[in-house]
Amino acid sequence: MDQFKAMQIFQAVADCKSFTQAAERLDLPKPSVTNAVQAIEQQLGVRLLQRTTRKVSLTVEGAQYLERCTALLNDLDNLNGLFAGDGRLLSGTVRIDLPERLAHLYVIPALPAFCQRHPHLQLRLGSTDRYVDLVGEGIDCAVRGGTLRDSTLVARRVAAMEQINVAAPAYLARHGRPQTLDDLRHHTAVNFFSSQSGRDLDWEYVDADGVARTLPMRSQVSVSGTDAYLACCLAGLGLIQMPRQSLAPLLASGELEEVLPQWRPAPLPLNIVYAHNRHLSPRVRVVVDWLASVLEQQNVSE
């Protein structure tokens, strides 16, 4: 096995903290992954990884080797991309993670044109609303809404999505239309729970002074995905808050109605995030630029 391939395998093991997960990511037999790492350690004469029955961790020497290994692999990737011209010859796999509804409404419909322009690129598209560990799960870039709390990621701000409060006519017929924040005490929301903490997220609104505030709401149903969130609202299970753009057809048809327009939540920041800025490879860069253009073209910005 050539040295660069072995370095790629070591990098995957270090990222995944697992020989098994690295083998699955690279579509290689686990013995091949183990042998590649052992070969590097024998060549260098040092142990790069500490192995236990539960996890794999870097030694001091392993951390130093990973830093230089990552820089060399990214330099090689950049070198190979120098002659891609307009990008038509870019090749390899780019792993993307997107919020569920954003993927369905904006990104997937734009994919045919992108794939035609870059026929040698392979996209692995994750479409969920859970928080993903970009490094640990081998994700090259992701689109995230809301305030970013992970300071290790590089973020490219692409939009601020206007959000509104909505309900189904059937819900309003049963429970009435809230007119004030105080009315919400007598209403039910469909709650959205965090995939990280498991906690229901509070109702959001901007007060008269322009300050973003939150309010806990009664709920019989909590969900963790935007499609389920919207479906519950359409079924009359409660009030929800979502970006206006994604609800436009349902508002136009009367399947949903806006409520409390004077107490809307703050616009939802939308960012494209990735783990490494200095060594962003050409193929990932072209995907990041494309995602940004898709969101801007769809008038997602407020």
N, C-alpha and C positions, 0 to 999 in steps of 0.2 A: 504494500500500500504506500502511495506517495505521501510525502511529509505534509503537504497542504491538506490532503484529505484527512490525515490523522489529526491535524490541528483543528479542522472543522468538527470532527467527532469529539475531541476533548472540549471544545467550546460548548457544544450541545450538552454534554454531560454536566459541565459546570453550571450552565444556565438552568437545566432541569433539576439539578441536584439528584440525579437518578440515572443509572445506566439503562434501565428498562424504558423509561420515558424518552431518553435520548435516542434509543434504538427505534422506538415507534415514530418519533419525529422525523428521523432520517430514513425510515423504511429500510433498516438494516437488521440482520440477525444480532441478537444481544452478544454472542461470543465475538463477533467482529468488532463491536464497540469496545468490549473489554480488552481484547488483544491490541487494539490501536492505542489505547491509553497506556497499557503496560509497556508497549514498545517505546513510547515517548519517554516514560519514566526510566526505562533501562538505558536509553540513549543518553539521557541527561544525568543519570545517576542520582536522582532525587525522587522523593515521593511527592506527587502533585495533589493527590486526593486522599482524604481520610475516609475509609469505608466502614460503615457499621450496618447492622441488619435493618436499620430504619432510614438512614439517610447517607448522603455523600456530601462532604464539605471540602473546601479548598484548604490546603496547607499554606503556610506563608509563601513558600516557593511556588505553589500552585497559583496563588493570586497574582504573583509577579509574572508568571508565565502566561496567564490568561490575559493580562493587560497587553503584553507585547504580542501575543498571539492574535488578539482581536484587532489590534492596529494593523498587523501584517495582512490579515485576511481582508480587512476593509480596504487597504491600499491595493491589494490584488483585484478586488471587486471594482474599485474605481478605475484601475488601469484597464481592465477589460471593457469598461464602459466608455473609455475615451473615444473609441472609434464607432460608437453607435449612431453617430450623426444625429438625426432627428428622433432617435429612440426606437426606430422600427426593428432594430436588431437586438434590443435588450432581451435577455433571457433569464430564466430562473424562476423561483417561486417567491411570491410576496404574500405574507399572511396579514389579513386585515380583520379587525373586529369593529362592528357597527351596532348602534342601537337598532332594535328590531324594526320599528316603523319607519325610521329614516332609511334603512336599507331597502325596504319594500317600495317606498314612495319615490325616492330620488336616485339612489345609487344603482340598484339592479336594472331599472329601465335604461340607464345610460351605459350599461356594460357592453352591449353589442358593438357600439362604435369604438369603445376603448379596446376591446379584444381584436377588432379588425385592424386597428392601428398598431397594436403590439401583439402580433400572433404568437410570439415565442415566450411571452410571459404567462406564468401560471398563477392564478389568484386563488387563495384559500380564504374564503369569506365566512367569518363567524358572524351570526346575526342573533344576538341575545342582548338582554338588558342587564346582565349580571356584570359585576366588576371583574375584569380579567387582569392577571399579572403578566404584563407584556414580556418581561424577560423570562420569567419562569415557564410561561406557556409558549414561548417562541413566536410571539406576535410582533410583526414589524411596525405596524402603525394601527391606531384606533381612532374612532371619532367618539368623543365624550361630551355629554351635556352637563351643565352645572358647574359649580365651583370645583376646581382641581385641588386635591390635597396632597398629591404625590409630587414632592419637589424634585424627585430624581428624573422625572420625565420632561422632555422638551415639548412645549405646547405652541401650536400655531392657531391663533384665534381666527375663525372664519365667519362667524355669524353671531347674532343675538336674536333668538327666536321669540317673537311676541307670544305670550301665553294668555289664555282666557279660562274662565270657569264655565262649565257646561253641564246640562242635564238632559235626559230624554223627556219628551212630552208626557209619557206615561208616569214618570216619577213626579213631575210637576203637578199633574192632575190629582195624584194621591196626596201629596204632601204640601202643595202650594209653592209659590215662587218666593225665595228669600229676597228681601229688599235691603236688609242691613246685616252687618257682621253679627249683631246680637241674635238675628234670626237663625243663624247657623247652629245655635244650641238645640234647635228643634229639628235639625236635618241630619241626614246620613250621607257620608262620603264613601266612595270606593277607595280604600287606602292602598298605597303603594309601599311595599316594604323593601328595605335595603338588603341587597344580596350579601353585603359585608357584615352588617350588624344584626340583621333580622328584624330591626325596629321599623315600625310604621313611620313614614315620613309625615310631618304635620302639614296642615293646610297653610298655604302661603298667600300673603297679600302685601301690598304697599300702602302704608297709611297716608294720611293727609299731608304729612311733612315729607313724603317721599322716602320713608325708611321702610325697608323690607322687614316684615314681621311674620310670625307663624302662630298657628292656632290648632290645638289637637281637636280631632273630629271623631264622633261616633261612627262606627263601621261594623257591618256584619261580615264583610268580605275584604280580604287584603290579597294583593297579587304582586308578582315580581316582574311582569312583562307588560309592555305597552299594548300589545294586541289584546291580551286578557283584560287589561285596565279599561280599554275602550269598549270591549264587548260587554263587560259588566255594566258600564254606563248605559249602553244601548238597551240592555235588558231591564233598565229601570231600577238598578240596585243602589244608585246614589250619584252624588255630584263628583265630578273629576276636574282636574286642571291639566290642560295640554296645549301645545303650540297651535295657534290659530290656523297656520298654513296647512297642517296635516288634517285639520277638521273641516276645511272649506267645503268639500262636496256634501258632507253630512249636515252642515249648517244651511247650505243652499237648498237641500231637499227637505229640510224641516225635521230630519231624524234626530237632530240635537238642537238645543237652544242655549244661547248664552245667558248666564245669570250673573248678578252682581258686577256689571261692567265697570263700576266705579271702584271696585276692590279687586282688581286683577293682580296676579303674582308678577314679580319682576321678570323681565325678559330672560330667557334661558341662554347663557353663554354656550357656544358650541366651539369645540377645539379639536384639531387633529393633533394627536400626541404620538411620540415615538421615544425610544430609549436613548439613542445616541445622536447628537447633533453633528459633531465634527466628522463622524464617519458614516453619515447617511449615504447608503449606496445609491448609484444611479437608478436602479430599478425601483427602489423604495421612494426615491425623490420624485420620480415621474408619477407614481401612484398618489403620493401626497398632493402634488400639484393638481392632478386630475380630480381628486376628491374635493379639493378646495373650489375648483372651477365649477364642478357639478352643483355644489351647494349654493354658490353665488348665482348661477344661471337659473336655478329654480326659485329665485326670489325668497330664499329662506331668511335672509337678513331682514331685520325690522326696518 
